[in-house]
Amino acid sequence: MQTVFFDPTRTYDDNFDNGPFPQLANEAPKRKITKKYKFLDFEINLPFGIPAGPLPTSKHIKAAFDYGFDVSHYKTQRSTVFPVNQFPNVLYIDVEGDLTLEKAKKPLVGRSEMTKDPKEITITNSFGNPCRGTEFWQEDMKKAVSYEKDGQLMIASVVGTIKKGFSDEDYYDDFAYTAKLANETGVKVIEVNLSCPNVANEGIICFAPDAVVAICRKSKEAIGNTPLLAKVGYFSKDQEELLETIIKKTKPFVSGWAAINTIPAPVVDTQGNQALPGPNRLQSGICGASIKWAGIDMVRRLTMIREKLGLDFGIIGVGGVMTPHDFFEYRKAGADVVQSATGAMWNPNLAHEIWQEENRK
Ligand SMILES: Cc1cc2nc3c(=O)[nH]c(=O)nc-3n(C[C@H](O)[C@H](O)[C@H](O)COP(=O)(O)O)c2cc1C
């Protein structure tokens, strides 16, 4: 089964230098531009796209826009060169039904072969937020922004990097510095990635309220009028108050929330050994069909908090969107924009299918 945009059977560098695979642009489906939707203050044709990850260069962004993924992210960038985790970076995961938090505590089997229909797959992805350096990505991001067409929006995702001797405060400043570099490219919206596993030895940083507030405040100060989004992981039921507290405290800085990233779980091979090669890779982020429940649950809770506090932040719903039906479920839950990483990688026509269904109504 062939993937598009990002091909996980090839190395990250091969995808980066030679992708997207296959070369798609001339086959892009035709459609009428209607711009019926708004996200933040931007007019949007279809409130659907690809989140940070499968689109690592301007060439990938161009292909996604050509295919009607109208709100798409350029992959998360850093302030410094950073290596990619050892290949392979993607495995298919055996999960029956929803990947609940209980199920995610126990080891899951990862395989290199797909055993399910592509609409039902669950995968793990583990890249480590690689970066070719700021000179490369700033230039390339400018090009990517220039590919935005009428009713389309590109979002830049950034993350801080812990450098030798850094205090917590230095680390938060590094998020802001990277956001500033992204802002210099002319991109219209910037997202801080607060949901990467095991950063700052704090676990996933979105659950540390002081860190989140500091990162959002500093990043917003660094980018001025450009809207700031924050991407978070899944907050469990007993973290509900924490989520509301974080939203209240970051209110002056954050224009929108994106949820969710992956659900971390231990991934093993059929013998029970760590499946992905290299240190610290037993625990790995899980995405695709089996995490949809968590993305939808977060969108519902963000919607409730938005109403309760009388706020108007934007909501991007992500996780397990494999079909047009999943898109409409997210919209019903309150998502202003919906995105798909795994689903889009295995179906380049997903945006077009949604657009057709939307226009049939
Ligand atoms: C190949 C791949 C690379 C990813 N890289 C990033 C990344 O750089 N930054 C980020 O915030 N999320 C990254 N993600 C997570 C996705 O943005 C998304 O939150 C997650 O995969 C859940 O959506 P899905 O079920 O549609 O895949 C990546 C996902 C995939 C599949």
The ligand as a Tripos MOL2 file, in Angstrom:
@<TRIPOS>MOLECULE
LIG
   31    33     1     0     0
SMALL
NO_CHARGES

@<TRIPOS>ATOM
      1 C1          4.9370   11.0830   10.4090 C.3       1 LIG1
      2 C2          4.4750   11.9330   11.5580 C.ar      1 LIG1
      3 C3          5.2850   12.9590   12.0430 C.ar      1 LIG1
      4 C4          4.8410   13.7820   13.0900 C.ar      1 LIG1
      5 N1          5.6230   14.8370   13.5060 N.ar      1 LIG1
      6 C5          5.0880   15.7710   14.3610 C.ar      1 LIG1
      7 C6          5.7590   16.9960   14.6160 C.ar      1 LIG1
      8 O1          6.8280   17.2800   14.0770 O.2       1 LIG1
      9 N2          5.1650   17.8810   15.4740 N.ar      1 LIG1
     10 C7          3.9620   17.6350   16.0680 C.ar      1 LIG1
     11 O2          3.4440   18.4980   16.8200 O.2       1 LIG1
     12 N3          3.3090   16.4780   15.8480 N.ar      1 LIG1
     13 C8          3.8340   15.5530   14.9950 C.ar      1 LIG1
     14 N4          3.1180   14.4230   14.6940 N.ar      1 LIG1
     15 C9          1.8130   14.1940   15.3660 C.3       1 LIG1
     16 C10         0.6380   14.6820   14.4960 C.3       1 LIG1
     17 O3          0.6860   16.0660   14.2650 O.3       1 LIG1
     18 C11        -0.7200   14.3500   15.1540 C.3       1 LIG1
     19 O4         -0.9030   15.1480   16.3030 O.3       1 LIG1
     20 C12        -0.8570   12.8840   15.5350 C.3       1 LIG1
     21 O5         -0.2390   12.0650   14.5770 O.3       1 LIG1
     22 C13        -2.3360   12.4710   15.6720 C.3       1 LIG1
     23 O6         -3.0040   12.6040   14.4490 O.3       1 LIG1
     24 P1         -3.3150   11.3500   13.4680 P.3       1 LIG1
     25 O7         -4.0290   10.3230   14.3000 O.co2     1 LIG1
     26 O8         -4.1230   11.9300   12.3660 O.co2     1 LIG1
     27 O9         -1.9870   10.8310   12.9910 O.co2     1 LIG1
     28 C14         3.5630   13.5580   13.6830 C.ar      1 LIG1
     29 C15         2.7640   12.4900   13.2020 C.ar      1 LIG1
     30 C16         3.1980   11.6960   12.1530 C.ar      1 LIG1
     31 C17         2.3140   10.5810   11.6690 C.3       1 LIG1
@<TRIPOS>BOND
     1     1     2 1
     2     2     3 ar
     3     2    30 ar
     4     3     4 ar
     5     4     5 ar
     6     4    28 ar
     7     5     6 ar
     8     6     7 ar
     9     6    13 1
    10     7     8 2
    11     7     9 ar
    12     9    10 ar
    13    10    11 2
    14    10    12 ar
    15    12    13 ar
    16    13    14 ar
    17    14    15 1
    18    14    28 ar
    19    15    16 1
    20    16    17 1
    21    16    18 1
    22    18    19 1
    23    18    20 1
    24    20    21 1
    25    20    22 1
    26    22    23 1
    27    23    24 1
    28    24    25 2
    29    24    26 1
    30    24    27 1
    31    28    29 ar
    32    29    30 ar
    33    30    31 1
@<TRIPOS>SUBSTRUCTURE
     1 LIG1         1 GROUP 0 **** ****
